[in-house]
Amino acid sequence: MDTAVRSPLAAALAQTKDPVLARRLLDRVKDLAERFIARHGRPAAIMEVCGSHTHALAETGVKDALRGAVRLISGPGCPVCVTDQAEIDAMIALAEGQGRIIATFGDMLRVPGSRGSLMKAKVEKGADVRVVYSPSDAVRIAAEHPDREVIFLGVGFETTIPILAAAVAEAEALGLRNFSLWMSTNLVEPVMRHLLESGEVRIDGFLLPGHVATVIGRQGFLFLAEEYRKPGVIAGFEVNELLSSLYLLLELLLAGRAEVLNNYPSVVREDGNPAARRLMERYFVPVDQPWREMGIIPQSGMDFREAYARFDAKRKFPVRVGKPKPTACRCGEVIRGLIEPDACPLFGRACTPEHAIGPCMVSSEGACAAHYKYLRA
Amino acid sequence: MSSQQVSLEHGEGGELSHKLLREVFVSRFGHAEESKWDAARLAVPEGRIALTTDTFTLQPLFVNGCNIGKLAVAGTVNDLTVSGAVPRYLTAGFVIEEGFPVRDLVTIVDAMAAEAQKSGVRIVAGDTKIVKRGTIGGVIINTAGVGVIPPEFDLHPEAMREGDAVIVSGPIGDHAVAVLAARGELGVMTDLPSDCTSLYPMIRRVRETGAAIRFMRDPTRGGLATALVEIAEDFGAEIEIEQEAVPIRPEVEGVCEILGYDPLYFASEGKAVLIVAEADAPRVLQALRETEEGKEAAVIGRIVGRGEGKVLLKSALGSRRRVLRLQGMQLPRIC
């Protein structure tokens, strides 16, 4: 039975991954890349700040095809990877408490803590850890189990924060007292500013996160051009969306124009999604947030407003954990774009997706996992 | 009887057990004669037989296009089929929870009888055990199967060589998506049916062409990626797959993109991977495409060398990456 959808929309979507178009686009990107090299004596350094882009660039073969032509650097865009180790340890300790149901996105499950992981807590200690697709599923679990405390692990960027807020709104409407969120969220703009101001890594331009941009809009990235004179292109996730965005970015770089372009206009609006932002601002406020190996970045995360403290798992269930156990994992340098995954001595030897030492090897959006799966020689 | 529920008494060997066996199983499986003995007594032709067993769990038990009974017959028929055998006899062992509706059991058994008929196999022996409520999710079925390997048609993996074609009989991953949807994990994203079906009628057509088939496997648990990695490692073949040639339905691709899954690891329950001599690939493909189950069959790659067994996936941009076994389980990602 042929169940293919035949519609103009489907045809347009098919264009985004048409292999013939992809090969043509690749040639044109390479031409511009060569011109950049001829002018600057080095390849253009382009950072993607979205874990899904990290994965897509590797999976589609774009990163491999541009080896030597463009330096594609993975930035701090994988939510699991940038979460501070002490936070991870606290979530695992939280899961081990009696009478609790921990609901989480799947890729948190195997993130290694200083001792064990959520998966280990589930299998070895009988912790009730459940993988859900959306925080709303956790609200449903709370409604079904009024005698248990249900805690959702709220990890993610601006794409996720509004759906966390929506879950709180649902719990509020249902009058649930047994639902709470463990907030450990991240905002894109502060960490990009942090990277640019640290000057640790040379970045010529940015491939900007299409999903986050649906919430904050093109306007949310204008600071790059206006304050840092860096160009950026908001990109989708299919092979031709990636290649066309790289093409536009190289054009901007060659023309010396610091502009922010929206190359994902089917999804991203100039002002993003104001309703989603209002929802997240209703429940949460920006707070100083610790990032893995980057320390506390001012106003770089969101946490509960005082009025909604009853949904705040950190207040309901204070957890004390010691200082995280140091490892030789260089995840902190990977997420800042300082090193490529295979520069870490553990990569592919002590640290593999089966036995991950750092979170970058666990999440499908992590630079190490993408490198391991798609780019190893 | 069909308005009742299965109780522990049905497992005690008394009148109730007898009634359950006679009314639900024996009549549908048509093995009245064999049921008089403690074992089915069967004629075995000359030559070699293939023998396999598999235990089936499916949650939920009823999925669009498939139930656990259909799956239990098709799964074992398919293991025999891709091993080069003509499936002949099956056994069926049931572990049933107390309280399980007899009506549902009848639906499951009917599906088994119908599926067996498609391949001309007979279910000749069976067993039931009743266990406490809430322990196994309704029913678990074990099927064992015997098939006969015709000497004139055997598979020859040792003859695998550079240039051999890798063919898949249709789009991959439908079963996995149907199960996810039946679990309510996809909202209203799709109502794609499972591809669960017996491969024997389709493969019989391929065999009739006389084509040199080196090897076959059905990409069930672990998906196409795992099936290919196993073939590559077991027979020291380097397999190169063209990413864009792998048939995947838009629904399956969409689910994978949204949830961060890789369709190469999604189970199919009615597909075969065939390694075929280069010269014979066109007629194998034609024979497959003449069947309903195989009409979307495609050549997806080639054997490109012998030696270290590995699978490479070539992207549209020409880059190659190594395909590995799944690491742990696929987990939905954050955004």
Interface residues (C-beta under 8 A of the other chain):
Chain A: M1 D2 T3 A4 V5 A10 K17 P19 A22 R23 L26 G51 S52 H55 T60 G61 V62 D64 A65 P79 V80 F105 G106 D107 M108 L109 R110 V131 Y133 V155 G156 F157 T159 T160 H211 F237 V239 T352 P353 E354 S363 S364 E365 K373 Y374 L375 R376
Chain B: E185 L192 P193 Q243 E244 R249 P250 E251 E257 L259 G260 E296 S315 A316 L317 G318 S319 R321 R322 L324 Q327 G328 L331 P332 R333 I334 C335
